[in-house]
Amino acid sequence: MTDTPPRPQTSPDVGVPADSPPTPRLVIGVLNESAEGEHRVALVPGSVPAILKTGLEVLVESGAGADSWFSDHDYADAGAETTGAPDVIERADVLLMVGKPPSESVVNFHSGQVVIGMLQPLVDPELAQALATQGVTGVSLDGLPRTLSRAQSMDALSSQANIAGYKAALLAADSYGRYFPMMITAAGTARPADVLVLGAGVAGLQAMGTARRLGAVVTGYDIRPETKGEIESVGARFLVLTSVASGSGAGGYARALSAEEQLAQQHELNEHISRRDVVITTAQVPGRKPPVLVTAEALKQMRAGAVVVDMGASDLGGNVEGSVPGQTTVTDNKVTVIGASNLAARVPSAASVAYSHNISALLLSLVSNGALAIDLEDEIQAGVVITFDGKVVHPPTATPLAEPSATTTVPVALGAIP
């Protein structure tokens, strides 16, 4: 009988000869954030095991989590490798970030690499073009279609806005020279602070709820009357303006107001603003100048000691006339105006945990059988993939920034607030 040659052994998982070279594992890299005042990290140690479980590797730049209270030792215990930034950039197939990479770093990225973060492509389309030129696939969480139920776990805008609203209320209380709650003491009784929050999005509702838990009397305003129930559910009163009809638009967002409606709304709103101890504004429109909700005239009518927290403050402008992002100013009539940009970064540990959950969910949705699977026909990917195959594929980002629509002030649209 002729001997039958032995069959090569195969792996039960992949069905290939055991002596074949192993398939390279996808490497996920985490870089330290370099923006001023940014203390978050894109991936926390608690998210590492779930990524490793899918067969991926994780590299973390040494010290990346330090400002969020996550040490290199924590990452090593979770199964990640810590190393220097050049090594992370060289070896990683996917780079995870919170914000935008510095422009000087993009030239070090290599073709075929993927960068995932809050890239703000509508504000900085030049970054998108630079990534495309390098052959890098740019994925931005701020383009996520938030109305899809399967996208909820990836919704970084909501998770970070929730934290920012919480911090805005604390910042207002800390800056206000009197008590937030009613205080009855042997020295007398102090009335509670009267707080007005403009906008009933995620940030606004959290600001209302936090201010209410601190003991303030809270009123919320949104142009959409259907938000009345949401505002009241967090313990605030709903402010009704008689000068404007319903501002509800399609998809749960606010419609654009006519010029006459804007003027009437602003005049009536000014009267309410002038009577408040604290005003928190939350209107942000990605890629556009935020609507002005508190005018210079309204500030002049406020009493001395009042505090205004502008969560819409940015380089494009803010919700409060004259506010400066990252700075606190005091008007001639002693009203404190806080340009409260990037508040989530001031609660770095909690914000990083939430963001890490979001970015991990998005990352794993882009991976199939251990490899990246970019599919621009997918609803989620169509919203978040900014550059691919050497081109800017996101239509709004491809629109030249010089066009008037990219920089003009939009009508007050409080329903579009994160």
Buried (B, 14 or more C-beta within 10 A) or exposed (E): EEEEEEEEEEEEEEEBEEEEEEEEBBBBBBBBBBBEEBBBBBBBBBBBEBBBEBBBBBBBBBBBBBBBEBBBEBBBEBBBBBBEBEBBBBEBBBBBBBBBBEEEBBEEBEEEBBBBBBBBBBBBBEBBBBBBBBBBBBBBBBBBBBEEEEBBBBBBBBBBBBBBBBBBBBBBBEBBEBBBBEBEEEEEEBEBBBBBBBBBBBBBBBBBBBBBBBBBBBBBBBBBEEBBEBBEEBBBBBBEBEEBEEBBBEEEBBBEBEEEBBEBBBBBBBEBBBEBBBBBBBBBBBBBBBBBBBBEEBBEBBEEBBBBBBBBBBEBBBBBBBBBBBEBBEBEEEBBBBBBBBBBBBBBBBBBBBBBBBBBBBBBBBBEEEEBEBEEEBEBBBBBBBBBEBEBBBEBBBBEEEEEEBEEEBBBBBBBBB
